[in-house]
Amino acid sequence: MFWVPLLLLAWAVAGVTCLRLCLAAVRGAAVADSDAGAGRDLTLYEAAFLSGGPGRVADVTLVAMARQRRLLLAHTGWATVVDPRGRDEMERSVIGAIGPQGQSPIAPVRAAAATADAVRGIAERLVGAGLAVPDAAGTTVADAVRQVRLAVPVVAGLGAAALLMPVPSDMPRHLVALWFALPLVFTLGCLAVARFEVHPYSPWASPAGQRLLGALPRGAGDDRAYLTSVAVHGIRAVGEPELRAAFAHRGPYPGH
């Protein structure tokens, strides 16, 4: 009966992760306001934050300044200031992060700009408007879904380990497999329900924020549409090869 503790462990993994997913979905539904953001247009920085968090805000600021020739982004991963006069708080944060020498690698500039007061102000406004997920909300639906996805191979692995163990002669192996199939089906069912009920999963945007993101115009028609596409989809939406190459050196940003 050595397989019984493994079965209990499989149920514990499945139960805990699925419970977290249910609680995260309930919290999201509780804070969701169908009228949040009604009649409101997202700014470029707000769209970037809701789509990809602080790192995306820094990225779209760098891209916007580079396209306006006020910042040079070399394919080697260096940023050079051309116009030292920032037009808003985010641009001033980028210029300040580059430093008085007017030149710096992109990675530390991006990291500093993503943690600047300007980004925190954007986050606070979006949370106050019901469009962003508060930091204190606990596990988000996206995090919970990720945990349930990880639980699936864990449960399957525990079942495989149990089948490799000796079992009593009066216990058919297919019955042991059936017992382990129950928590596996349970986790897969939770993922299917989450996919149907709460998809898309976002660690940044609330349901109201996701609706506003879905209504944004995107395309290559003008500079605003281009930058909006970068804000929503990230650096992969950048059309210029040299500019994309510059961001290959941007480095990771925690939580992005």
Buried (B, 14 or more C-beta within 10 A) or exposed (E): EEBEEBBEBBBEBBBEBBEBBBBBBEBBEEBEBEEBBEEEEBEBBBBBBBBBBBBBBBBBBBBBBBBEEBBBBBBEBBBEBEEEEBEEBBBBBBBBBBEEEEEBBBBBBBBBBBBBEBBEEBBEBBBEBBBBBBEEBEBBBBBBBBBBBEBBEBBBEBBEBBBEEEBEEEEEEEEBBEBBBBBBEBBBEBBEBBEEEBEEBBBBBBBBBBBBBEEBEBEEEEEEBBBBBBBBBBBEBBEEEEBBBBBEBBBEBEEB
